[in-house]
Amino acid sequence: MTDILHLILIGFALLALLGVVLEEVIHVNKAKVTLFLGTLSWILLFIFPEGEMGVEKVEQGLSESISEIAELWLFLVAAMTFVAYLNKKGMIQNLIYLLLPSQISERMLLVLTGLFCFVFSSIADNITATLVSSALILSLNLDAKKTLRFAALVVFAVNSGGVALITGDVTTLMIFLSGHVGVVQLLYLSLPALIGVLALTLMLSQGLSGHVVIEKKMTPIRRVDMVIGLVFLSTIVATITFNALFHIPPMLTFLTGLSVMFLVSRFFDDDIEQDPILEYIRVIEFETLLFFLGILLLVGMLKEIDVLSSIVSLYQLMPPIAANYLMGVLSAGIDNVPLTAAVLKSGIEMSTREWMQLTYAVGVGGSLLVIGSAAGIVMMSKVSELTFGRYVRFMLPLLIAYTVGYGGAHLVGVWLL
C-alpha cells in the first residue's frame, strides 16, 4: 500500500505542475489546483500512515511545512503592503523618473534593469526586489512581448544577485552554515553570477531597436509618504543586519517595519476614512499567497515520502560537477531549500569549489521555470501577460545564461582556490 500511495502522491505533484502549465487551456486558476492537490496529499498521508509511528511522523512533517509557509506568508504580506502603498503614492514612479533620462534605447533600458535587479537583490531579499522591479516594469507601459522579456530578465537577475551573500538567499546561508564554504568564497560567486545576467541581457536584447520615451509626470509626495519610504528602506537594512548579527528571521523584522508604518501613518493623522492604511493589506495578491501555500504543501509532501532524498543518488551516478549542474536544473521544479537540505544531510563529500558550484546552481537554477523560485511566482502574479507557457519560450536563453554562470563559478573556483 505504501508504494501505491507514494505513486499516487507523486502523481498529484505532476498533476499540479500540469495544472499550472495548462492554466490558459483548462481555465482553472493555478492557485486552486495546487491548493487542492497539496491539501489532499497530506490528508492521504494521515489516512494511510507508515508503521506505528507514522501518524506522529506525518504530524511533525506537516508542522514543519506549515511553519515554513507561515513565515513566508507573513513576510510576503508585510513586503507586499509596503510596495502597494509606495506604488499607489507614486514614489516608485518618481524614483524611476529621477534615475532615467527622458528618452532611452530599449537595449540600454534592458541593461539598466538587469543591473538594478542584480544589485538591489544583493542588498535586499529577492521577493522585495521582485516586487519593486515589477512595479518599475509596469510603469514603463511597454507592449506585451517586450514586457515579457523584461520580466524574464528580472527573475533571473534577482535570483543571481543574492547568490553570493548569506543574506541574499536561504540556500546560500544553509551551505555557509554547514561550514562547506566561507564568506570570501561566496563573494567570488558574484562575478560569474553577474556574467550570467549580462549574457541573458545580450540574448534578450536581440530584436530590440526602439526607444522608450518616459513621460515624467512627477507625483506630489507628502511628508508622511517620504517617512514611510524611509521606514521601508530602513526595514530592508535592518532585515539584513539583524539576520547577519543575531539570526533574526526576516519575517519578524519586516512585520516590525510594517507596524512602524501603521504607527507613522497614525502619528501624521493620515490614517483616515478616505485612505485607511490597513486597506493596503487587502489589495495585495492573495492569489499569490494561496499559490505559494499549495506549492509548498506539495514540496513538503515530496520531502515527507523521501522523494527528494532519492534525488541525491545522482552523486553516485556522475561526478559532482555534473550532479551539481543537474541539481540546479531540478530546482526549477522542486523548491531549492529542501533540495539543498537533502544534499547537506546526505553526507556527500565535495571540495570547496564543488560546494560553490552547488551554491550557484540551486540559487539560480530556479529561474529556468517561472514556478521555480519565489521571484518567478511573484512576478507571474504582478505581470498579467506572464504565464507558465510564455515564460517557457525563454527556456533556451535562460538555460544558456545559467550554464555560462555555472561554468564561471567552476572557473572561479579553479583559479582562486
HELIX and SHEET records of a PDB file:
HELIX    1   1 THR A    2  VAL A   21  1                                  20    
HELIX    2   2 GLU A   23  ILE A   26  1                                   4    
HELIX    3   3 LYS A   30  ILE A   47  1                                  18    
HELIX    4   4 GLY A   54  LYS A   88  1                                  35    
HELIX    5   5 MET A   91  LEU A   99  1                                   9    
HELIX    6   6 GLU A  106  ILE A  123  1                                  18    
HELIX    7   7 ASN A  126  SER A  139  1                                  14    
HELIX    8   8 ALA A  144  GLY A  161  1                                  18    
HELIX    9   9 VAL A  170  LEU A  177  1                                   8    
HELIX   10  10 VAL A  183  TYR A  188  1                                   6    
HELIX   11  11 SER A  190  LEU A  204  1                                  15    
HELIX   12  12 ARG A  223  PHE A  246  1                                  24    
HELIX   13  13 PRO A  250  PHE A  267  1                                  18    
HELIX   14  14 GLU A  279  ARG A  282  1                                   4    
HELIX   15  15 PHE A  286  GLU A  304  1                                  19    
HELIX   16  16 VAL A  307  ILE A  311  1                                   5    
HELIX   17  17 LEU A  314  LEU A  317  1                                   4    
HELIX   18  18 PRO A  320  LEU A  330  1                                  11    
HELIX   19  19 ASN A  336  LYS A  345  1                                  10    
HELIX   20  20 THR A  352  VAL A  364  1                                  13    
HELIX   21  21 GLY A  365  LEU A  368  5                                   4    
HELIX   22  22 ALA A  374  LYS A  382  1                                   9    
HELIX   23  23 PHE A  388  VAL A  392  1                                   5    
HELIX   24  24 MET A  395  LEU A  416  1                                  22    
SHEET    1   A 2 GLN A 103  SER A 105  0                                        
SHEET    2   A 2 HIS A 211  VAL A 213 -1                                        
END                                                                             
